[in-house]
Amino acid sequence: MSTKNASILDLWSLGKKYVTLKFESARLTLAEKATIFFGSIFLALTGVILISFIFLALILGVCNLLAEFLPFYLVCFCVAGILILFGLIVYLLRYVLVFNPLARFFTQILFDDEQG
């Protein structure tokens, strides 16, 4: 009977150790995925800010170029029309440009297959 109790205690300690290791593994996996997620968000926001400055410089360049040939109010209307057209294109392609890549990215982070 003593060996049976010792076996049960060994099994219990192995079970506790297994649960502890699984919990630690889950914590490390969560930390890894959170790091990838927040790092990607930071990179995307940095990219959006830089692209905004590039668009601002391009818009100012187009305004200065068109200001030599057209009155100022027409230049403002032309640039506003270009921006509205660009915004409409981005809105119409929102699934292709934004939602589908985000869904693929999130599923890749959350459901990566490390065994295969």
Jmol script that loads the backbone (N, CA, C; Angstrom):
load data "model"
ATOM      1  N   MET A   1       0.808  -1.178   0.000  1.00  0.00           N
ATOM      2  CA  MET A   1       0.000   0.000   0.000  1.00  0.00           C
ATOM      3  C   MET A   1       0.863   1.258   0.000  1.00  0.00           C
ATOM      4  N   SER A   2       2.029   1.149   0.583  1.00  0.00           N
ATOM      5  CA  SER A   2       2.917   2.307   0.673  1.00  0.00           C
ATOM      6  C   SER A   2       3.424   2.728  -0.707  1.00  0.00           C
ATOM      7  N   THR A   3       3.729   1.759  -1.562  1.00  0.00           N
ATOM      8  CA  THR A   3       4.180   2.106  -2.912  1.00  0.00           C
ATOM      9  C   THR A   3       3.047   2.717  -3.717  1.00  0.00           C
ATOM     10  N   LYS A   4       1.812   2.300  -3.430  1.00  0.00           N
ATOM     11  CA  LYS A   4       0.664   2.880  -4.125  1.00  0.00           C
ATOM     12  C   LYS A   4       0.497   4.345  -3.732  1.00  0.00           C
ATOM     13  N   ASN A   5       0.652   4.673  -2.454  1.00  0.00           N
ATOM     14  CA  ASN A   5       0.570   6.058  -1.987  1.00  0.00           C
ATOM     15  C   ASN A   5       1.717   6.891  -2.549  1.00  0.00           C
ATOM     16  N   ALA A   6       2.902   6.292  -2.604  1.00  0.00           N
ATOM     17  CA  ALA A   6       4.050   7.009  -3.161  1.00  0.00           C
ATOM     18  C   ALA A   6       3.837   7.290  -4.644  1.00  0.00           C
ATOM     19  N   SER A   7       3.241   6.343  -5.350  1.00  0.00           N
ATOM     20  CA  SER A   7       2.958   6.527  -6.779  1.00  0.00           C
ATOM     21  C   SER A   7       1.927   7.633  -6.980  1.00  0.00           C
ATOM     22  N   ILE A   8       0.930   7.643  -6.118  1.00  0.00           N
ATOM     23  CA  ILE A   8      -0.101   8.681  -6.214  1.00  0.00           C
ATOM     24  C   ILE A   8       0.502  10.049  -5.923  1.00  0.00           C
ATOM     25  N   LEU A   9       1.367  10.144  -4.914  1.00  0.00           N
ATOM     26  CA  LEU A   9       2.015  11.428  -4.602  1.00  0.00           C
ATOM     27  C   LEU A   9       2.931  11.868  -5.731  1.00  0.00           C
ATOM     28  N   ASP A  10       3.651  10.925  -6.324  1.00  0.00           N
ATOM     29  CA  ASP A  10       4.506  11.265  -7.464  1.00  0.00           C
ATOM     30  C   ASP A  10       3.660  11.746  -8.636  1.00  0.00           C
ATOM     31  N   LEU A  11       2.551  11.068  -8.879  1.00  0.00           N
ATOM     32  CA  LEU A  11       1.657  11.464  -9.958  1.00  0.00           C
ATOM     33  C   LEU A  11       1.073  12.847  -9.692  1.00  0.00           C
ATOM     34  N   TRP A  12       0.715  13.101  -8.435  1.00  0.00           N
ATOM     35  CA  TRP A  12       0.182  14.411  -8.053  1.00  0.00           C
ATOM     36  C   TRP A  12       1.226  15.509  -8.269  1.00  0.00           C
ATOM     37  N   SER A  13       2.460  15.274  -7.858  1.00  0.00           N
ATOM     38  CA  SER A  13       3.511  16.289  -8.028  1.00  0.00           C
ATOM     39  C   SER A  13       3.816  16.500  -9.510  1.00  0.00           C
ATOM     40  N   LEU A  14       3.808  15.415 -10.298  1.00  0.00           N
ATOM     41  CA  LEU A  14       4.014  15.570 -11.741  1.00  0.00           C
ATOM     42  C   LEU A  14       2.868  16.349 -12.383  1.00  0.00           C
ATOM     43  N   GLY A  15       1.654  16.109 -11.914  1.00  0.00           N
ATOM     44  CA  GLY A  15       0.498  16.851 -12.427  1.00  0.00           C
ATOM     45  C   GLY A  15       0.600  18.331 -12.105  1.00  0.00           C
ATOM     46  N   LYS A  16       0.997  18.654 -10.873  1.00  0.00           N
ATOM     47  CA  LYS A  16       1.178  20.052 -10.479  1.00  0.00           C
ATOM     48  C   LYS A  16       2.264  20.719 -11.321  1.00  0.00           C
ATOM     49  N   LYS A  17       3.369  19.980 -11.524  1.00  0.00           N
ATOM     50  CA  LYS A  17       4.466  20.516 -12.322  1.00  0.00           C
ATOM     51  C   LYS A  17       4.015  20.749 -13.770  1.00  0.00           C
ATOM     52  N   TYR A  18       3.223  19.815 -14.319  1.00  0.00           N
ATOM     53  CA  TYR A  18       2.720  19.947 -15.683  1.00  0.00           C
ATOM     54  C   TYR A  18       1.830  21.177 -15.819  1.00  0.00           C
ATOM     55  N   VAL A  19       0.907  21.368 -14.871  1.00  0.00           N
ATOM     56  CA  VAL A  19       0.013  22.524 -14.912  1.00  0.00           C
ATOM     57  C   VAL A  19       0.803  23.821 -14.784  1.00  0.00           C
ATOM     58  N   THR A  20       1.810  23.826 -13.900  1.00  0.00           N
ATOM     59  CA  THR A  20       2.647  25.009 -13.738  1.00  0.00           C
ATOM     60  C   THR A  20       3.404  25.331 -15.025  1.00  0.00           C
ATOM     61  N   LEU A  21       3.958  24.306 -15.662  1.00  0.00           N
ATOM     62  CA  LEU A  21       4.682  24.527 -16.914  1.00  0.00           C
ATOM     63  C   LEU A  21       3.757  24.992 -18.031  1.00  0.00           C
ATOM     64  N   LYS A  22       2.554  24.446 -18.097  1.00  0.00           N
ATOM     65  CA  LYS A  22       1.582  24.891 -19.105  1.00  0.00           C
ATOM     66  C   LYS A  22       1.189  26.345 -18.869  1.00  0.00           C
ATOM     67  N   PHE A  23       1.004  26.712 -17.604  1.00  0.00           N
ATOM     68  CA  PHE A  23       0.666  28.090 -17.275  1.00  0.00           C
ATOM     69  C   PHE A  23       1.796  29.038 -17.671  1.00  0.00           C
ATOM     70  N   GLU A  24       3.031  28.665 -17.370  1.00  0.00           N
ATOM     71  CA  GLU A  24       4.185  29.493 -17.754  1.00  0.00           C
ATOM     72  C   GLU A  24       4.314  29.597 -19.266  1.00  0.00           C
ATOM     73  N   SER A  25       4.064  28.492 -19.948  1.00  0.00           N
ATOM     74  CA  SER A  25       4.112  28.496 -21.410  1.00  0.00           C
ATOM     75  C   SER A  25       3.051  29.428 -21.983  1.00  0.00           C
ATOM     76  N   ALA A  26       1.858  29.401 -21.399  1.00  0.00           N
ATOM     77  CA  ALA A  26       0.785  30.285 -21.852  1.00  0.00           C
ATOM     78  C   ALA A  26       1.143  31.750 -21.613  1.00  0.00           C
ATOM     79  N   ARG A  27       1.750  32.035 -20.471  1.00  0.00           N
ATOM     80  CA  ARG A  27       2.171  33.414 -20.180  1.00  0.00           C
ATOM     81  C   ARG A  27       3.221  33.891 -21.165  1.00  0.00           C
ATOM     82  N   LEU A  28       4.206  33.039 -21.465  1.00  0.00           N
ATOM     83  CA  LEU A  28       5.250  33.419 -22.419  1.00  0.00           C
ATOM     84  C   LEU A  28       4.688  33.589 -23.829  1.00  0.00           C
ATOM     85  N   THR A  29       3.765  32.731 -24.209  1.00  0.00           N
ATOM     86  CA  THR A  29       3.136  32.852 -25.526  1.00  0.00           C
ATOM     87  C   THR A  29       2.335  34.143 -25.612  1.00  0.00           C
ATOM     88  N   LEU A  30       1.602  34.463 -24.547  1.00  0.00           N
ATOM     89  CA  LEU A  30       0.845  35.711 -24.513  1.00  0.00           C
ATOM     90  C   LEU A  30       1.779  36.911 -24.604  1.00  0.00           C
ATOM     91  N   ALA A  31       2.881  36.879 -23.886  1.00  0.00           N
ATOM     92  CA  ALA A  31       3.845  37.984 -23.943  1.00  0.00           C
ATOM     93  C   ALA A  31       4.436  38.126 -25.343  1.00  0.00           C
ATOM     94  N   GLU A  32       4.739  37.007 -25.983  1.00  0.00           N
ATOM     95  CA  GLU A  32       5.292  37.048 -27.340  1.00  0.00           C
ATOM     96  C   GLU A  32       4.284  37.642 -28.321  1.00  0.00           C
ATOM     97  N   LYS A  33       3.054  37.185 -28.259  1.00  0.00           N
ATOM     98  CA  LYS A  33       2.032  37.665 -29.182  1.00  0.00           C
ATOM     99  C   LYS A  33       1.686  39.122 -28.915  1.00  0.00           C
ATOM    100  N   ALA A  34       1.669  39.538 -27.652  1.00  0.00           N
ATOM    101  CA  ALA A  34       1.413  40.940 -27.325  1.00  0.00           C
ATOM    102  C   ALA A  34       2.544  41.824 -27.825  1.00  0.00           C
ATOM    103  N   THR A  35       3.769  41.348 -27.727  1.00  0.00           N
ATOM    104  CA  THR A  35       4.905  42.118 -28.221  1.00  0.00           C
ATOM    105  C   THR A  35       4.821  42.285 -29.729  1.00  0.00           C
ATOM    106  N   ILE A  36       4.494  41.219 -30.429  1.00  0.00           N
ATOM    107  CA  ILE A  36       4.352  41.305 -31.880  1.00  0.00           C
ATOM    108  C   ILE A  36       3.213  42.249 -32.250  1.00  0.00           C
ATOM    109  N   PHE A  37       2.091  42.132 -31.562  1.00  0.00           N
ATOM    110  CA  PHE A  37       0.924  42.962 -31.852  1.00  0.00           C
ATOM    111  C   PHE A  37       1.205  44.438 -31.613  1.00  0.00           C
ATOM    112  N   PHE A  38       1.705  44.778 -30.423  1.00  0.00           N
ATOM    113  CA  PHE A  38       1.937  46.188 -30.114  1.00  0.00           C
ATOM    114  C   PHE A  38       3.105  46.764 -30.916  1.00  0.00           C
ATOM    115  N   GLY A  39       4.096  45.942 -31.215  1.00  0.00           N
ATOM    116  CA  GLY A  39       5.177  46.404 -32.077  1.00  0.00           C
ATOM    117  C   GLY A  39       4.681  46.712 -33.474  1.00  0.00           C
ATOM    118  N   SER A  40       3.777  45.893 -33.970  1.00  0.00           N
ATOM    119  CA  SER A  40       3.209  46.131 -35.292  1.00  0.00           C
ATOM    120  C   SER A  40       2.335  47.383 -35.305  1.00  0.00           C
ATOM    121  N   ILE A  41       1.579  47.578 -34.243  1.00  0.00           N
ATOM    122  CA  ILE A  41       0.765  48.796 -34.156  1.00  0.00           C
ATOM    123  C   ILE A  41       1.660  50.028 -34.140  1.00  0.00           C
ATOM    124  N   PHE A  42       2.729  49.981 -33.359  1.00  0.00           N
ATOM    125  CA  PHE A  42       3.655  51.110 -33.301  1.00  0.00           C
ATOM    126  C   PHE A  42       4.280  51.373 -34.669  1.00  0.00           C
ATOM    127  N   LEU A  43       4.684  50.325 -35.353  1.00  0.00           N
ATOM    128  CA  LEU A  43       5.274  50.470 -36.672  1.00  0.00           C
ATOM    129  C   LEU A  43       4.264  51.036 -37.662  1.00  0.00           C
ATOM    130  N   ALA A  44       3.020  50.564 -37.606  1.00  0.00           N
ATOM    131  CA  ALA A  44       1.981  51.065 -38.504  1.00  0.00           C
ATOM    132  C   ALA A  44       1.689  52.537 -38.244  1.00  0.00           C
ATOM    133  N   LEU A  45       1.602  52.920 -36.980  1.00  0.00           N
ATOM    134  CA  LEU A  45       1.344  54.335 -36.664  1.00  0.00           C
ATOM    135  C   LEU A  45       2.507  55.225 -37.112  1.00  0.00           C
ATOM    136  N   THR A  46       3.727  54.745 -36.940  1.00  0.00           N
ATOM    137  CA  THR A  46       4.883  55.503 -37.409  1.00  0.00           C
ATOM    138  C   THR A  46       4.830  55.660 -38.924  1.00  0.00           C
ATOM    139  N   GLY A  47       4.468  54.583 -39.617  1.00  0.00           N
ATOM    140  CA  GLY A  47       4.347  54.644 -41.069  1.00  0.00           C
ATOM    141  C   GLY A  47       3.265  55.610 -41.514  1.00  0.00           C
ATOM    142  N   VAL A  48       2.123  55.605 -40.824  1.00  0.00           N
ATOM    143  CA  VAL A  48       1.033  56.518 -41.176  1.00  0.00           C
ATOM    144  C   VAL A  48       1.462  57.969 -40.977  1.00  0.00           C
ATOM    145  N   ILE A  49       2.172  58.241 -39.911  1.00  0.00           N
ATOM    146  CA  ILE A  49       2.638  59.609 -39.662  1.00  0.00           C
ATOM    147  C   ILE A  49       3.629  60.043 -40.739  1.00  0.00           C
ATOM    148  N   LEU A  50       4.569  59.173 -41.085  1.00  0.00           N
ATOM    149  CA  LEU A  50       5.530  59.520 -42.127  1.00  0.00           C
ATOM    150  C   LEU A  50       4.860  59.698 -43.483  1.00  0.00           C
ATOM    151  N   ILE A  51       3.915  58.846 -43.809  1.00  0.00           N
ATOM    152  CA  ILE A  51       3.196  58.972 -45.078  1.00  0.00           C
ATOM    153  C   ILE A  51       2.373  60.255 -45.093  1.00  0.00           C
ATOM    154  N   SER A  52       1.827  60.654 -43.941  1.00  0.00           N
ATOM    155  CA  SER A  52       1.081  61.915 -43.869  1.00  0.00           C
ATOM    156  C   SER A  52       1.980  63.100 -44.193  1.00  0.00           C
ATOM    157  N   PHE A  53       3.197  63.094 -43.667  1.00  0.00           N
ATOM    158  CA  PHE A  53       4.129  64.181 -43.986  1.00  0.00           C
ATOM    159  C   PHE A  53       4.516  64.165 -45.461  1.00  0.00           C
ATOM    160  N   ILE A  54       4.676  62.989 -46.025  1.00  0.00           N
ATOM    161  CA  ILE A  54       5.012  62.892 -47.453  1.00  0.00           C
ATOM    162  C   ILE A  54       3.861  63.440 -48.292  1.00  0.00           C
ATOM    163  N   PHE A  55       2.611  63.063 -47.951  1.00  0.00           N
ATOM    164  CA  PHE A  55       1.460  63.596 -48.683  1.00  0.00           C
ATOM    165  C   PHE A  55       1.346  65.105 -48.530  1.00  0.00           C
ATOM    166  N   LEU A  56       1.629  65.609 -47.354  1.00  0.00           N
ATOM    167  CA  LEU A  56       1.593  67.052 -47.146  1.00  0.00           C
ATOM    168  C   LEU A  56       2.602  67.756 -48.041  1.00  0.00           C
ATOM    169  N   ALA A  57       3.809  67.222 -48.118  1.00  0.00           N
ATOM    170  CA  ALA A  57       4.827  67.817 -48.985  1.00  0.00           C
ATOM    171  C   ALA A  57       4.415  67.727 -50.454  1.00  0.00           C
ATOM    172  N   LEU A  58       3.848  66.601 -50.856  1.00  0.00           N
ATOM    173  CA  LEU A  58       3.387  66.465 -52.243  1.00  0.00           C
ATOM    174  C   LEU A  58       2.258  67.435 -52.561  1.00  0.00           C
ATOM    175  N   ILE A  59       1.332  67.598 -51.628  1.00  0.00           N
ATOM    176  CA  ILE A  59       0.222  68.518 -51.847  1.00  0.00           C
ATOM    177  C   ILE A  59       0.733  69.951 -51.972  1.00  0.00           C
ATOM    178  N   LEU A  60       1.674  70.327 -51.123  1.00  0.00           N
ATOM    179  CA  LEU A  60       2.236  71.675 -51.208  1.00  0.00           C
ATOM    180  C   LEU A  60       2.971  71.871 -52.538  1.00  0.00           C
ATOM    181  N   GLY A  61       3.675  70.840 -52.987  1.00  0.00           N
ATOM    182  CA  GLY A  61       4.360  70.927 -54.275  1.00  0.00           C
ATOM    183  C   GLY A  61       3.387  71.073 -55.433  1.00  0.00           C
ATOM    184  N   VAL A  62       2.303  70.303 -55.407  1.00  0.00           N
ATOM    185  CA  VAL A  62       1.288  70.411 -56.461  1.00  0.00           C
ATOM    186  C   VAL A  62       0.626  71.785 -56.424  1.00  0.00           C
ATOM    187  N   CYS A  63       0.362  72.297 -55.229  1.00  0.00           N
ATOM    188  CA  CYS A  63      -0.233  73.635 -55.107  1.00  0.00           C
ATOM    189  C   CYS A  63       0.680  74.699 -55.690  1.00  0.00           C
ATOM    190  N   ASN A  64       1.963  74.620 -55.367  1.00  0.00           N
ATOM    191  CA  ASN A  64       2.904  75.610 -55.906  1.00  0.00           C
ATOM    192  C   ASN A  64       3.031  75.485 -57.415  1.00  0.00           C
ATOM    193  N   LEU A  65       3.008  74.274 -57.928  1.00  0.00           N
ATOM    194  CA  LEU A  65       3.111  74.079 -59.372  1.00  0.00           C
ATOM    195  C   LEU A  65       1.881  74.609 -60.082  1.00  0.00           C
ATOM    196  N   LEU A  66       0.703  74.296 -59.566  1.00  0.00           N
ATOM    197  CA  LEU A  66      -0.532  74.758 -60.203  1.00  0.00           C
ATOM    198  C   LEU A  66      -0.779  76.248 -59.993  1.00  0.00           C
ATOM    199  N   ALA A  67      -0.223  76.828 -58.943  1.00  0.00           N
ATOM    200  CA  ALA A  67      -0.439  78.254 -58.656  1.00  0.00           C
ATOM    201  C   ALA A  67       0.172  79.132 -59.739  1.00  0.00           C
ATOM    202  N   GLU A  68       1.145  78.620 -60.503  1.00  0.00           N
ATOM    203  CA  GLU A  68       1.734  79.406 -61.586  1.00  0.00           C
ATOM    204  C   GLU A  68       0.794  79.509 -62.774  1.00  0.00           C
ATOM    205  N   PHE A  69      -0.120  78.550 -62.926  1.00  0.00           N
ATOM    206  CA  PHE A  69      -0.980  78.513 -64.097  1.00  0.00           C
ATOM    207  C   PHE A  69      -2.435  78.867 -63.800  1.00  0.00           C
ATOM    208  N   LEU A  70      -2.886  78.702 -62.584  1.00  0.00           N
ATOM    209  CA  LEU A  70      -4.288  78.909 -62.212  1.00  0.00           C
ATOM    210  C   LEU A  70      -4.385  79.857 -61.027  1.00  0.00           C
ATOM    211  N   PRO A  71      -5.557  80.463 -60.847  1.00  0.00           N
ATOM    212  CA  PRO A  71      -5.768  81.271 -59.642  1.00  0.00           C
ATOM    213  C   PRO A  71      -5.757  80.385 -58.386  1.00  0.00           C
ATOM    214  N   PHE A  72      -5.478  81.010 -57.259  1.00  0.00           N
ATOM    215  CA  PHE A  72      -5.287  80.265 -56.012  1.00  0.00           C
ATOM    216  C   PHE A  72      -6.524  79.474 -55.613  1.00  0.00           C
ATOM    217  N   TYR A  73      -7.712  80.050 -55.765  1.00  0.00           N
ATOM    218  CA  TYR A  73      -8.920  79.328 -55.344  1.00  0.00           C
ATOM    219  C   TYR A  73      -9.142  78.078 -56.198  1.00  0.00           C
ATOM    220  N   LEU A  74      -8.804  78.124 -57.489  1.00  0.00           N
ATOM    221  CA  LEU A  74      -8.926  76.928 -58.323  1.00  0.00           C
ATOM    222  C   LEU A  74      -7.914  75.856 -57.919  1.00  0.00           C
ATOM    223  N   VAL A  75      -6.734  76.307 -57.506  1.00  0.00           N
ATOM    224  CA  VAL A  75      -5.721  75.351 -57.037  1.00  0.00           C
ATOM    225  C   VAL A  75      -6.230  74.623 -55.798  1.00  0.00           C
ATOM    226  N   CYS A  76      -6.833  75.367 -54.882  1.00  0.00           N
ATOM    227  CA  CYS A  76      -7.374  74.748 -53.661  1.00  0.00           C
ATOM    228  C   CYS A  76      -8.485  73.757 -54.001  1.00  0.00           C
ATOM    229  N   PHE A  77      -9.360  74.118 -54.939  1.00  0.00           N
ATOM    230  CA  PHE A  77     -10.419  73.196 -55.340  1.00  0.00           C
ATOM    231  C   PHE A  77      -9.856  71.948 -56.017  1.00  0.00           C
ATOM    232  N   CYS A  78      -8.832  72.111 -56.849  1.00  0.00           N
ATOM    233  CA  CYS A  78      -8.228  70.952 -57.517  1.00  0.00           C
ATOM    234  C   CYS A  78      -7.594  70.000 -56.498  1.00  0.00           C
ATOM    235  N   VAL A  79      -6.859  70.543 -55.563  1.00  0.00           N
ATOM    236  CA  VAL A  79      -6.211  69.701 -54.547  1.00  0.00           C
ATOM    237  C   VAL A  79      -7.257  69.043 -53.655  1.00  0.00           C
ATOM    238  N   ALA A  80      -8.301  69.776 -53.282  1.00  0.00           N
ATOM    239  CA  ALA A  80      -9.378  69.191 -52.477  1.00  0.00           C
ATOM    240  C   ALA A  80     -10.059  68.060 -53.254  1.00  0.00           C
ATOM    241  N   GLY A  81     -10.280  68.261 -54.537  1.00  0.00           N
ATOM    242  CA  GLY A  81     -10.885  67.210 -55.364  1.00  0.00           C
ATOM    243  C   GLY A  81     -10.001  65.971 -55.449  1.00  0.00           C
ATOM    244  N   ILE A  82      -8.706  66.173 -55.577  1.00  0.00           N
ATOM    245  CA  ILE A  82      -7.772  65.046 -55.614  1.00  0.00           C
ATOM    246  C   ILE A  82      -7.811  64.286 -54.291  1.00  0.00           C
ATOM    247  N   LEU A  83      -7.833  65.014 -53.177  1.00  0.00           N
ATOM    248  CA  LEU A  83      -7.892  64.356 -51.867  1.00  0.00           C
ATOM    249  C   LEU A  83      -9.204  63.628 -51.654  1.00  0.00           C
ATOM    250  N   ILE A  84     -10.309  64.213 -52.113  1.00  0.00           N
ATOM    251  CA  ILE A  84     -11.607  63.540 -51.992  1.00  0.00           C
ATOM    252  C   ILE A  84     -11.618  62.277 -52.846  1.00  0.00           C
ATOM    253  N   LEU A  85     -11.064  62.337 -54.039  1.00  0.00           N
ATOM    254  CA  LEU A  85     -10.983  61.160 -54.903  1.00  0.00           C
ATOM    255  C   LEU A  85     -10.120  60.072 -54.270  1.00  0.00           C
ATOM    256  N   PHE A  86      -8.991  60.469 -53.700  1.00  0.00           N
ATOM    257  CA  PHE A  86      -8.118  59.511 -53.018  1.00  0.00           C
ATOM    258  C   PHE A  86      -8.829  58.869 -51.829  1.00  0.00           C
ATOM    259  N   GLY A  87      -9.532  59.679 -51.048  1.00  0.00           N
ATOM    260  CA  GLY A  87     -10.294  59.153 -49.912  1.00  0.00           C
ATOM    261  C   GLY A  87     -11.401  58.215 -50.347  1.00  0.00           C
ATOM    262  N   LEU A  88     -12.072  58.531 -51.450  1.00  0.00           N
ATOM    263  CA  LEU A  88     -13.118  57.661 -51.967  1.00  0.00           C
ATOM    264  C   LEU A  88     -12.553  56.322 -52.437  1.00  0.00           C
ATOM    265  N   ILE A  89     -11.405  56.347 -53.093  1.00  0.00           N
ATOM    266  CA  ILE A  89     -10.753  55.108 -53.543  1.00  0.00           C
ATOM    267  C   ILE A  89     -10.367  54.253 -52.337  1.00  0.00           C
ATOM    268  N   VAL A  90      -9.778  54.866 -51.312  1.00  0.00           N
ATOM    269  CA  VAL A  90      -9.401  54.117 -50.109  1.00  0.00           C
ATOM    270  C   VAL A  90     -10.646  53.553 -49.428  1.00  0.00           C
ATOM    271  N   TYR A  91     -11.735  54.326 -49.393  1.00  0.00           N
ATOM    272  CA  TYR A  91     -12.973  53.844 -48.770  1.00  0.00           C
ATOM    273  C   TYR A  91     -13.544  52.662 -49.537  1.00  0.00           C
ATOM    274  N   LEU A  92     -13.551  52.741 -50.859  1.00  0.00           N
ATOM    275  CA  LEU A  92     -14.109  51.649 -51.656  1.00  0.00           C
ATOM    276  C   LEU A  92     -13.250  50.388 -51.593  1.00  0.00           C
ATOM    277  N   LEU A  93     -11.961  50.551 -51.397  1.00  0.00           N
ATOM    278  CA  LEU A  93     -11.050  49.414 -51.319  1.00  0.00           C
ATOM    279  C   LEU A  93     -10.669  49.074 -49.882  1.00  0.00           C
ATOM    280  N   ARG A  94     -11.505  49.470 -48.918  1.00  0.00           N
ATOM    281  CA  ARG A  94     -11.150  49.296 -47.507  1.00  0.00           C
ATOM    282  C   ARG A  94     -10.977  47.835 -47.125  1.00  0.00           C
ATOM    283  N   TYR A  95     -11.771  46.942 -47.696  1.00  0.00           N
ATOM    284  CA  TYR A  95     -11.622  45.527 -47.350  1.00  0.00           C
ATOM    285  C   TYR A  95     -10.318  44.962 -47.897  1.00  0.00           C
ATOM    286  N   VAL A  96      -9.975  45.345 -49.124  1.00  0.00           N
ATOM    287  CA  VAL A  96      -8.748  44.840 -49.736  1.00  0.00           C
ATOM    288  C   VAL A  96      -7.513  45.450 -49.085  1.00  0.00           C
ATOM    289  N   LEU A  97      -7.582  46.737 -48.737  1.00  0.00           N
ATOM    290  CA  LEU A  97      -6.411  47.445 -48.207  1.00  0.00           C
ATOM    291  C   LEU A  97      -6.246  47.325 -46.696  1.00  0.00           C
ATOM    292  N   VAL A  98      -7.365  47.206 -45.956  1.00  0.00           N
ATOM    293  CA  VAL A  98      -7.267  47.276 -44.498  1.00  0.00           C
ATOM    294  C   VAL A  98      -7.768  46.005 -43.815  1.00  0.00           C
ATOM    295  N   PHE A  99      -9.027  45.656 -44.025  1.00  0.00           N
ATOM    296  CA  PHE A  99      -9.645  44.603 -43.227  1.00  0.00           C
ATOM    297  C   PHE A  99      -9.059  43.218 -43.501  1.00  0.00           C
ATOM    298  N   ASN A 100      -8.901  42.847 -44.759  1.00  0.00           N
ATOM    299  CA  ASN A 100      -8.362  41.518 -45.060  1.00  0.00           C
ATOM    300  C   ASN A 100      -6.920  41.344 -44.578  1.00  0.00           C
ATOM    301  N   PRO A 101      -6.011  42.304 -44.803  1.00  0.00           N
ATOM    302  CA  PRO A 101      -4.662  42.133 -44.249  1.00  0.00           C
ATOM    303  C   PRO A 101      -4.644  42.089 -42.719  1.00  0.00           C
ATOM    304  N   LEU A 102      -5.496  42.889 -42.069  1.00  0.00           N
ATOM    305  CA  LEU A 102      -5.555  42.847 -40.603  1.00  0.00           C
ATOM    306  C   LEU A 102      -6.063  41.500 -40.115  1.00  0.00           C
ATOM    307  N   ALA A 103      -7.076  40.967 -40.766  1.00  0.00           N
ATOM    308  CA  ALA A 103      -7.606  39.661 -40.358  1.00  0.00           C
ATOM    309  C   ALA A 103      -6.551  38.578 -40.548  1.00  0.00           C
ATOM    310  N   ARG A 104      -5.824  38.626 -41.668  1.00  0.00           N
ATOM    311  CA  ARG A 104      -4.760  37.646 -41.893  1.00  0.00           C
ATOM    312  C   ARG A 104      -3.665  37.782 -40.848  1.00  0.00           C
ATOM    313  N   PHE A 105      -3.308  39.015 -40.517  1.00  0.00           N
ATOM    314  CA  PHE A 105      -2.247  39.265 -39.534  1.00  0.00           C
ATOM    315  C   PHE A 105      -2.649  38.735 -38.164  1.00  0.00           C
ATOM    316  N   PHE A 106      -3.895  39.029 -37.725  1.00  0.00           N
ATOM    317  CA  PHE A 106      -4.344  38.578 -36.412  1.00  0.00           C
ATOM    318  C   PHE A 106      -4.440  37.066 -36.337  1.00  0.00           C
ATOM    319  N   THR A 107      -4.961  36.435 -37.386  1.00  0.00           N
ATOM    320  CA  THR A 107      -5.046  34.977 -37.351  1.00  0.00           C
ATOM    321  C   THR A 107      -3.669  34.334 -37.398  1.00  0.00           C
ATOM    322  N   GLN A 108      -2.737  34.978 -38.084  1.00  0.00           N
ATOM    323  CA  GLN A 108      -1.367  34.447 -38.106  1.00  0.00           C
ATOM    324  C   GLN A 108      -0.736  34.545 -36.723  1.00  0.00           C
ATOM    325  N   ILE A 109      -0.981  35.650 -36.019  1.00  0.00           N
ATOM    326  CA  ILE A 109      -0.419  35.805 -34.676  1.00  0.00           C
ATOM    327  C   ILE A 109      -1.078  34.836 -33.698  1.00  0.00           C
ATOM    328  N   LEU A 110      -2.401  34.760 -33.733  1.00  0.00           N
ATOM    329  CA  LEU A 110      -3.119  33.977 -32.733  1.00  0.00           C
ATOM    330  C   LEU A 110      -3.093  32.473 -32.985  1.00  0.00           C
ATOM    331  N   PHE A 111      -3.109  32.079 -34.244  1.00  0.00           N
ATOM    332  CA  PHE A 111      -3.257  30.659 -34.546  1.00  0.00           C
ATOM    333  C   PHE A 111      -2.070  30.110 -35.321  1.00  0.00           C
ATOM    334  N   ASP A 112      -0.860  30.549 -34.997  1.00  0.00           N
ATOM    335  CA  ASP A 112       0.303  30.036 -35.712  1.00  0.00           C
ATOM    336  C   ASP A 112       0.499  28.562 -35.362  1.00  0.00           C
ATOM    337  N   ASP A 113       0.914  27.786 -36.351  1.00  0.00           N
ATOM    338  CA  ASP A 113       1.081  26.347 -36.181  1.00  0.00           C
ATOM    339  C   ASP A 113       2.566  26.041 -36.015  1.00  0.00           C
ATOM    340  N   GLU A 114       2.980  25.896 -34.761  1.00  0.00           N
ATOM    341  CA  GLU A 114       4.399  25.664 -34.482  1.00  0.00           C
ATOM    342  C   GLU A 114       4.758  24.194 -34.561  1.00  0.00           C
ATOM    343  N   GLN A 115       3.767  23.297 -34.518  1.00  0.00           N
ATOM    344  CA  GLN A 115       4.068  21.864 -34.550  1.00  0.00           C
ATOM    345  C   GLN A 115       4.401  21.413 -35.967  1.00  0.00           C
ATOM    346  N   GLY A 116       3.744  21.978 -36.996  1.00  0.00           N
ATOM    347  CA  GLY A 116       3.918  21.505 -38.373  1.00  0.00           C
ATOM    348  C   GLY A 116       4.945  22.212 -39.037  1.00  0.00           C
TER     349      GLY A 116
END
end "model"
wireframe off; spacefill off
backbone 0.3
color backbone group
